[in-house]
Amino acid sequence: MKKINTTDSIRQPIVTEKATILSEFNKTVFKVHNSANKKTIKANIEKLFKVKVVKVNIINTKSKKKIKQGKLSKKSGYKKAII
């Protein structure tokens, strides 16, 4: 398995209505690399932001099929972490 770099494992923060509600409970949501696990995510967040991570929850979102301009297309799935 390929080793994931610190900057590669955490892709971007997710800013949605649900994520802002979770921020009231001191939780943040990030889109992460598909092969990242809880241990690497926890270590990378602590290294990048210099905080103590209590718990990491991971959610895999499935890819979805959509019809766009009369053609069938695919919206790719991703993995997100709630920290």
PyMOL commands that place a pseudoatom at each C-alpha (Angstrom):
pseudoatom trace, name=CA, resn=MET, resi=1, chain=A, elem=C, hetatm=0, pos=[0.000, 0.000, 0.000]
pseudoatom trace, name=CA, resn=LYS, resi=2, chain=A, elem=C, hetatm=0, pos=[1.280, 3.440, -0.918]
pseudoatom trace, name=CA, resn=LYS, resi=3, chain=A, elem=C, hetatm=0, pos=[2.232, 5.722, 1.977]
pseudoatom trace, name=CA, resn=ILE, resi=4, chain=A, elem=C, hetatm=0, pos=[0.017, 8.824, 2.143]
pseudoatom trace, name=CA, resn=ASN, resi=5, chain=A, elem=C, hetatm=0, pos=[1.647, 12.206, 2.603]
pseudoatom trace, name=CA, resn=THR, resi=6, chain=A, elem=C, hetatm=0, pos=[0.416, 14.536, 5.371]
pseudoatom trace, name=CA, resn=THR, resi=7, chain=A, elem=C, hetatm=0, pos=[-0.868, 17.113, 2.940]
pseudoatom trace, name=CA, resn=ASP, resi=8, chain=A, elem=C, hetatm=0, pos=[-2.395, 14.492, 0.633]
pseudoatom trace, name=CA, resn=SER, resi=9, chain=A, elem=C, hetatm=0, pos=[-4.538, 12.665, 3.175]
pseudoatom trace, name=CA, resn=ILE, resi=10, chain=A, elem=C, hetatm=0, pos=[-6.622, 15.713, 4.121]
pseudoatom trace, name=CA, resn=ARG, resi=11, chain=A, elem=C, hetatm=0, pos=[-8.036, 17.189, 0.945]
pseudoatom trace, name=CA, resn=GLN, resi=12, chain=A, elem=C, hetatm=0, pos=[-10.362, 20.047, 1.935]
pseudoatom trace, name=CA, resn=PRO, resi=13, chain=A, elem=C, hetatm=0, pos=[-12.819, 21.142, 4.631]
pseudoatom trace, name=CA, resn=ILE, resi=14, chain=A, elem=C, hetatm=0, pos=[-16.489, 20.563, 3.924]
pseudoatom trace, name=CA, resn=VAL, resi=15, chain=A, elem=C, hetatm=0, pos=[-18.714, 23.588, 4.550]
pseudoatom trace, name=CA, resn=THR, resi=16, chain=A, elem=C, hetatm=0, pos=[-22.382, 22.634, 4.526]
pseudoatom trace, name=CA, resn=GLU, resi=17, chain=A, elem=C, hetatm=0, pos=[-25.342, 23.328, 6.784]
pseudoatom trace, name=CA, resn=LYS, resi=18, chain=A, elem=C, hetatm=0, pos=[-24.760, 20.085, 8.663]
pseudoatom trace, name=CA, resn=ALA, resi=19, chain=A, elem=C, hetatm=0, pos=[-21.051, 20.864, 9.076]
pseudoatom trace, name=CA, resn=THR, resi=20, chain=A, elem=C, hetatm=0, pos=[-21.800, 24.286, 10.554]
pseudoatom trace, name=CA, resn=ILE, resi=21, chain=A, elem=C, hetatm=0, pos=[-24.204, 22.719, 13.043]
pseudoatom trace, name=CA, resn=LEU, resi=22, chain=A, elem=C, hetatm=0, pos=[-21.461, 20.250, 14.031]
pseudoatom trace, name=CA, resn=SER, resi=23, chain=A, elem=C, hetatm=0, pos=[-19.026, 23.138, 14.519]
pseudoatom trace, name=CA, resn=GLU, resi=24, chain=A, elem=C, hetatm=0, pos=[-21.183, 24.287, 17.439]
pseudoatom trace, name=CA, resn=PHE, resi=25, chain=A, elem=C, hetatm=0, pos=[-20.170, 21.018, 19.139]
pseudoatom trace, name=CA, resn=ASN, resi=26, chain=A, elem=C, hetatm=0, pos=[-16.446, 21.626, 18.365]
pseudoatom trace, name=CA, resn=LYS, resi=27, chain=A, elem=C, hetatm=0, pos=[-16.407, 19.164, 15.446]
pseudoatom trace, name=CA, resn=THR, resi=28, chain=A, elem=C, hetatm=0, pos=[-15.022, 19.792, 11.972]
pseudoatom trace, name=CA, resn=VAL, resi=29, chain=A, elem=C, hetatm=0, pos=[-15.622, 17.918, 8.719]
pseudoatom trace, name=CA, resn=PHE, resi=30, chain=A, elem=C, hetatm=0, pos=[-12.924, 17.215, 6.108]
pseudoatom trace, name=CA, resn=LYS, resi=31, chain=A, elem=C, hetatm=0, pos=[-12.845, 15.429, 2.773]
pseudoatom trace, name=CA, resn=VAL, resi=32, chain=A, elem=C, hetatm=0, pos=[-10.010, 12.892, 3.032]
pseudoatom trace, name=CA, resn=HIS, resi=33, chain=A, elem=C, hetatm=0, pos=[-8.087, 10.488, 0.790]
pseudoatom trace, name=CA, resn=ASN, resi=34, chain=A, elem=C, hetatm=0, pos=[-9.947, 7.256, -0.038]
pseudoatom trace, name=CA, resn=SER, resi=35, chain=A, elem=C, hetatm=0, pos=[-7.251, 4.999, 1.427]
pseudoatom trace, name=CA, resn=ALA, resi=36, chain=A, elem=C, hetatm=0, pos=[-6.755, 7.017, 4.646]
pseudoatom trace, name=CA, resn=ASN, resi=37, chain=A, elem=C, hetatm=0, pos=[-7.671, 5.358, 7.928]
pseudoatom trace, name=CA, resn=LYS, resi=38, chain=A, elem=C, hetatm=0, pos=[-8.528, 6.783, 11.367]
pseudoatom trace, name=CA, resn=LYS, resi=39, chain=A, elem=C, hetatm=0, pos=[-4.995, 6.578, 12.744]
pseudoatom trace, name=CA, resn=THR, resi=40, chain=A, elem=C, hetatm=0, pos=[-3.391, 8.462, 9.854]
pseudoatom trace, name=CA, resn=ILE, resi=41, chain=A, elem=C, hetatm=0, pos=[-6.155, 11.085, 9.795]
pseudoatom trace, name=CA, resn=LYS, resi=42, chain=A, elem=C, hetatm=0, pos=[-5.775, 11.668, 13.539]
pseudoatom trace, name=CA, resn=ALA, resi=43, chain=A, elem=C, hetatm=0, pos=[-1.983, 11.969, 13.300]
pseudoatom trace, name=CA, resn=ASN, resi=44, chain=A, elem=C, hetatm=0, pos=[-2.140, 14.322, 10.307]
pseudoatom trace, name=CA, resn=ILE, resi=45, chain=A, elem=C, hetatm=0, pos=[-4.762, 16.626, 11.866]
pseudoatom trace, name=CA, resn=GLU, resi=46, chain=A, elem=C, hetatm=0, pos=[-2.729, 16.860, 15.080]
pseudoatom trace, name=CA, resn=LYS, resi=47, chain=A, elem=C, hetatm=0, pos=[0.411, 17.629, 13.074]
pseudoatom trace, name=CA, resn=LEU, resi=48, chain=A, elem=C, hetatm=0, pos=[-1.147, 20.212, 10.725]
pseudoatom trace, name=CA, resn=PHE, resi=49, chain=A, elem=C, hetatm=0, pos=[-3.358, 22.147, 13.154]
pseudoatom trace, name=CA, resn=LYS, resi=50, chain=A, elem=C, hetatm=0, pos=[-1.494, 21.455, 16.450]
pseudoatom trace, name=CA, resn=VAL, resi=51, chain=A, elem=C, hetatm=0, pos=[-4.614, 20.299, 18.302]
pseudoatom trace, name=CA, resn=LYS, resi=52, chain=A, elem=C, hetatm=0, pos=[-5.504, 17.204, 20.345]
pseudoatom trace, name=CA, resn=VAL, resi=53, chain=A, elem=C, hetatm=0, pos=[-7.968, 14.976, 18.482]
pseudoatom trace, name=CA, resn=VAL, resi=54, chain=A, elem=C, hetatm=0, pos=[-10.414, 13.131, 20.724]
pseudoatom trace, name=CA, resn=LYS, resi=55, chain=A, elem=C, hetatm=0, pos=[-12.338, 11.057, 18.180]
pseudoatom trace, name=CA, resn=VAL, resi=56, chain=A, elem=C, hetatm=0, pos=[-12.451, 10.477, 14.417]
pseudoatom trace, name=CA, resn=ASN, resi=57, chain=A, elem=C, hetatm=0, pos=[-15.546, 9.243, 12.571]
pseudoatom trace, name=CA, resn=ILE, resi=58, chain=A, elem=C, hetatm=0, pos=[-15.302, 8.237, 8.902]
pseudoatom trace, name=CA, resn=ILE, resi=59, chain=A, elem=C, hetatm=0, pos=[-18.151, 8.201, 6.382]
pseudoatom trace, name=CA, resn=ASN, resi=60, chain=A, elem=C, hetatm=0, pos=[-17.856, 6.758, 2.853]
pseudoatom trace, name=CA, resn=THR, resi=61, chain=A, elem=C, hetatm=0, pos=[-20.248, 8.428, 0.432]
pseudoatom trace, name=CA, resn=LYS, resi=62, chain=A, elem=C, hetatm=0, pos=[-21.178, 6.321, -2.576]
pseudoatom trace, name=CA, resn=SER, resi=63, chain=A, elem=C, hetatm=0, pos=[-20.974, 7.477, -6.165]
pseudoatom trace, name=CA, resn=LYS, resi=64, chain=A, elem=C, hetatm=0, pos=[-24.268, 8.503, -7.752]
pseudoatom trace, name=CA, resn=LYS, resi=65, chain=A, elem=C, hetatm=0, pos=[-25.614, 8.446, -11.291]
pseudoatom trace, name=CA, resn=LYS, resi=66, chain=A, elem=C, hetatm=0, pos=[-27.088, 11.662, -12.643]
pseudoatom trace, name=CA, resn=ILE, resi=67, chain=A, elem=C, hetatm=0, pos=[-28.634, 12.781, -15.896]
pseudoatom trace, name=CA, resn=LYS, resi=68, chain=A, elem=C, hetatm=0, pos=[-26.915, 15.894, -17.169]
pseudoatom trace, name=CA, resn=GLN, resi=69, chain=A, elem=C, hetatm=0, pos=[-28.006, 17.530, -20.416]
pseudoatom trace, name=CA, resn=GLY, resi=70, chain=A, elem=C, hetatm=0, pos=[-29.750, 14.333, -21.480]
pseudoatom trace, name=CA, resn=LYS, resi=71, chain=A, elem=C, hetatm=0, pos=[-26.683, 12.158, -20.898]
pseudoatom trace, name=CA, resn=LEU, resi=72, chain=A, elem=C, hetatm=0, pos=[-25.992, 9.765, -18.073]
pseudoatom trace, name=CA, resn=SER, resi=73, chain=A, elem=C, hetatm=0, pos=[-23.044, 10.874, -15.943]
pseudoatom trace, name=CA, resn=LYS, resi=74, chain=A, elem=C, hetatm=0, pos=[-21.506, 9.750, -12.693]
pseudoatom trace, name=CA, resn=LYS, resi=75, chain=A, elem=C, hetatm=0, pos=[-20.826, 11.844, -9.585]
pseudoatom trace, name=CA, resn=SER, resi=76, chain=A, elem=C, hetatm=0, pos=[-17.832, 10.310, -7.850]
pseudoatom trace, name=CA, resn=GLY, resi=77, chain=A, elem=C, hetatm=0, pos=[-18.003, 9.234, -4.235]
pseudoatom trace, name=CA, resn=TYR, resi=78, chain=A, elem=C, hetatm=0, pos=[-15.601, 10.340, -1.521]
pseudoatom trace, name=CA, resn=LYS, resi=79, chain=A, elem=C, hetatm=0, pos=[-14.607, 9.702, 2.074]
pseudoatom trace, name=CA, resn=LYS, resi=80, chain=A, elem=C, hetatm=0, pos=[-15.190, 12.304, 4.771]
pseudoatom trace, name=CA, resn=ALA, resi=81, chain=A, elem=C, hetatm=0, pos=[-13.987, 12.479, 8.346]
pseudoatom trace, name=CA, resn=ILE, resi=82, chain=A, elem=C, hetatm=0, pos=[-15.775, 14.135, 11.271]
pseudoatom trace, name=CA, resn=ILE, resi=83, chain=A, elem=C, hetatm=0, pos=[-13.232, 15.201, 13.878]
for i in range(1, 83): cmd.bond("trace and resi %d" % i, "trace and resi %d" % (i + 1))
show_as sticks, trace
zoom trace
